[in-house]
Amino acid sequence: MAWHDKDSWLTAAFAPNISTILISFLVAITLPILLHRWIYRRATPTTLPTFLLIGPSGAGKTALATLIERSSVVPTHTSTAPLSIETLLPEPYVPASAHYRSAGDPAYERARRFLLLDTPGHGKLRHFATKELSNPENVRGIIFVVDAAAVADSAGLTESAEYLHDVLLSLQKRYTGAKTSKGPKEIPVLIAANKLDLFTALPAHLVKSHLEKAVSAVRKSRAKGLKDSAIALGGGDENAIEDDRENEWLGEGGEGEFEFRQMEEVGTGVVVRGGNVLGDGGADVKAWFEWVGEQL
């Protein structure tokens, strides 16, 4: 039967009968709906962006997480397990991806939503943070909280610098170990200098310089330790030893001082901003919320 015959399917499809009209109506209604749902699901992320709260014990991470969750500060205790909080970027801070959206737009509300993962800071419990850093698929940024008063002391500064060195080195290895020339997505780091309301606290710019010098000392110590270990184990191939040192060397090669700007070459921007969660005048976390908004 030819397509132009009176009883062909093509002739029936264009015939003015009730079945043809109903089928055409259903296709006209359902096809745009199905297409919209397919495009919407592809364009809308199924998982929320995550920000990791990392830092030494007692820096104020849990207090900050509680403030973000409840908009108020309550007594906290040392964390022994990670805590995940689904929250919204508070008003009047605006996500960078929603600057041109109205407040009533559903996409604007979705852009404000994120997960905050508070990880324990005790040395024996930092594997929770290490696990997240090993496969940071949904991590949008890292908030490294330090006690601005503790880093004024050599012990507190060394603890913060060693932890920060390990975090930055993990991000560097993630970038240098990428299998594509494009490299992985950038994961910026905010060093939140907390407790600036204390008299003994260092201002943000001094926290930055102190940490850079301390991280320089840590990487030199680690590099010397690798070399001494290789010698103690019987020497070995000098090229292999040098490769190991390069893999564990944070930032640019050579013997110069470490600076946070060096991390930009491995897709990691590092900024230091001051604030305080507690204090007689209330919390001052404006600079930190602004940074979070810049990453959303």
PEBEL-V771135 format. One record per residue. N is the residue number from 1. RES is the residue in one letter. D_FIRST is the distance of its C-alpha to the first C-alpha in Angstrom with 2 decimals. Layout:
# PEBEL-V771135
[[N | RES | D_FIRST] [N | RES | D_FIRST]]
This chain:
# PEBEL-V771135
[[1 | M | 0.00] [2 | A | 3.82] [3 | W | 6.64] [4 | H | 8.36] [5 | D | 6.65] [6 | K | 9.35] [7 | D | 8.14] [8 | S | 6.65] [9 | W | 9.54] [10 | L | 10.94] [11 | T | 11.47] [12 | A | 13.00] [13 | A | 15.15] [14 | F | 16.76] [15 | A | 17.09] [16 | P | 20.81] [17 | N | 20.91] [18 | I | 23.51] [19 | S | 21.50] [20 | T | 20.21] [21 | I | 23.81] [22 | L | 25.33] [23 | I | 23.20] [24 | S | 23.94] [25 | F | 27.57] [26 | L | 27.93] [27 | V | 26.54] [28 | A | 28.85] [29 | I | 31.80] [30 | T | 31.48] [31 | L | 30.36] [32 | P | 33.63] [33 | I | 35.69] [34 | L | 34.34] [35 | L | 34.69] [36 | H | 38.22] [37 | R | 39.24] [38 | W | 38.06] [39 | I | 39.91] [40 | Y | 42.93] [41 | R | 43.33] [42 | R | 43.17] [43 | A | 45.64] [44 | T | 48.01] [45 | P | 50.23] [46 | T | 50.13] [47 | T | 53.78] [48 | L | 56.74] [49 | P | 58.87] [50 | T | 61.98] [51 | F | 65.54] [52 | L | 67.97] [53 | L | 71.54] [54 | I | 73.73] [55 | G | 77.45] [56 | P | 80.70] [57 | S | 81.91] [58 | G | 83.73] [59 | A | 82.15] [60 | G | 80.60] [61 | K | 76.92] [62 | T | 76.65] [63 | A | 78.57] [64 | L | 76.11] [65 | A | 73.13] [66 | T | 74.73] [67 | L | 75.40] [68 | I | 71.78] [69 | E | 70.52] [70 | R | 73.04] [71 | S | 74.36] [72 | S | 77.81] [73 | V | 80.01] [74 | V | 81.08] [75 | P | 83.25] [76 | T | 81.41] [77 | H | 82.28] [78 | T | 81.48] [79 | S | 77.86] [80 | T | 77.24] [81 | A | 73.45] [82 | P | 70.73] [83 | L | 69.78] [84 | S | 66.41] [85 | I | 66.33] [86 | E | 63.35] [87 | T | 64.71] [88 | L | 64.22] [89 | L | 65.85] [90 | P | 68.44] [91 | E | 68.85] [92 | P | 69.66] [93 | Y | 68.29] [94 | V | 64.84] [95 | P | 62.39] [96 | A | 61.78] [97 | S | 58.01] [98 | A | 58.41] [99 | H | 60.92] [100 | Y | 58.54] [101 | R | 57.18] [102 | S | 58.69] [103 | A | 60.49] [104 | G | 57.98] [105 | D | 54.98] [106 | P | 53.70] [107 | A | 53.26] [108 | Y | 56.97] [109 | E | 57.96] [110 | R | 55.83] [111 | A | 57.49] [112 | R | 60.91] [113 | R | 60.20] [114 | F | 61.32] [115 | L | 62.79] [116 | L | 66.42] [117 | L | 67.43] [118 | D | 71.19] [119 | T | 72.38] [120 | P | 75.85] [121 | G | 78.34] [122 | H | 80.65] [123 | G | 80.79] [124 | K | 79.71] [125 | L | 76.70] [126 | R | 75.19] [127 | H | 72.58] [128 | F | 70.41] [129 | A | 70.30] [130 | T | 69.93] [131 | K | 66.85] [132 | E | 65.20] [133 | L | 66.17] [134 | S | 64.70] [135 | N | 61.15] [136 | P | 61.26] [137 | E | 57.52] [138 | N | 57.93] [139 | V | 61.52] [140 | R | 61.82] [141 | G | 65.60] [142 | I | 68.82] [143 | I | 71.83] [144 | F | 74.91] [145 | V | 77.73] [146 | V | 81.31] [147 | D | 84.62] [148 | A | 86.23] [149 | A | 89.62] [150 | A | 89.10] [151 | V | 88.13] [152 | A | 91.56] [153 | D | 92.93] [154 | S | 92.49] [155 | A | 91.20] [156 | G | 88.58] [157 | L | 87.55] [158 | T | 87.17] [159 | E | 85.02] [160 | S | 82.69] [161 | A | 82.52] [162 | E | 81.72] [163 | Y | 78.86] [164 | L | 77.55] [165 | H | 77.81] [166 | D | 75.64] [167 | V | 72.99] [168 | L | 72.81] [169 | L | 72.80] [170 | S | 69.80] [171 | L | 67.90] [172 | Q | 68.99] [173 | K | 67.82] [174 | R | 64.46] [175 | Y | 64.09] [176 | T | 65.50] [177 | G | 63.53] [178 | A | 60.13] [179 | K | 57.56] [180 | T | 56.04] [181 | S | 57.80] [182 | K | 56.94] [183 | G | 59.04] [184 | P | 58.74] [185 | K | 58.80] [186 | E | 62.30] [187 | I | 64.34] [188 | P | 67.29] [189 | V | 70.56] [190 | L | 72.84] [191 | I | 76.40] [192 | A | 77.56] [193 | A | 81.36] [194 | N | 82.22] [195 | K | 85.54] [196 | L | 86.66] [197 | D | 88.66] [198 | L | 91.18] [199 | F | 94.30] [200 | T | 93.98] [201 | A | 90.31] [202 | L | 89.47] [203 | P | 87.50] [204 | A | 83.93] [205 | H | 84.87] [206 | L | 87.54] [207 | V | 85.19] [208 | K | 82.88] [209 | S | 85.65] [210 | H | 87.15] [211 | L | 83.84] [212 | E | 83.08] [213 | K | 86.48] [214 | A | 86.18] [215 | V | 82.70] [216 | S | 84.20] [217 | A | 86.88] [218 | V | 84.39] [219 | R | 82.23] [220 | K | 85.37] [221 | S | 86.58] [222 | R | 83.24] [223 | A | 83.09] [224 | K | 86.67] [225 | G | 85.88] [226 | L | 82.98] [227 | K | 85.23] [228 | D | 88.10] [229 | S | 85.82] [230 | A | 84.51] [231 | I | 88.10] [232 | A | 89.23] [233 | L | 86.45] [234 | G | 87.59] [235 | G | 86.37] [236 | G | 83.07] [237 | D | 81.02] [238 | E | 82.16] [239 | N | 78.71] [240 | A | 77.19] [241 | I | 79.91] [242 | E | 79.30] [243 | D | 75.53] [244 | D | 76.29] [245 | R | 78.63] [246 | E | 76.05] [247 | N | 73.42] [248 | E | 75.94] [249 | W | 77.30] [250 | L | 76.24] [251 | G | 75.59] [252 | E | 76.68] [253 | G | 78.47] [254 | G | 82.14] [255 | E | 85.15] [256 | G | 84.84] [257 | E | 84.69] [258 | F | 81.45] [259 | E | 79.96] [260 | F | 76.99] [261 | R | 75.46] [262 | Q | 74.91] [263 | M | 72.17] [264 | E | 69.99] [265 | E | 69.28] [266 | V | 67.57] [267 | G | 65.48] [268 | T | 68.00] [269 | G | 69.80] [270 | V | 72.99] [271 | V | 74.83] [272 | V | 77.94] [273 | R | 78.37] [274 | G | 81.15] [275 | G | 81.24] [276 | N | 82.48] [277 | V | 81.03] [278 | L | 84.38] [279 | G | 87.39] [280 | D | 89.76] [281 | G | 87.71] [282 | G | 84.44] [283 | A | 81.52] [284 | D | 80.75] [285 | V | 77.33] [286 | K | 75.93] [287 | A | 75.61] [288 | W | 73.70] [289 | F | 71.22] [290 | E | 70.67] [291 | W | 69.85] [292 | V | 67.36] [293 | G | 65.69] [294 | E | 65.46] [295 | Q | 63.46] [296 | L | 60.98]]
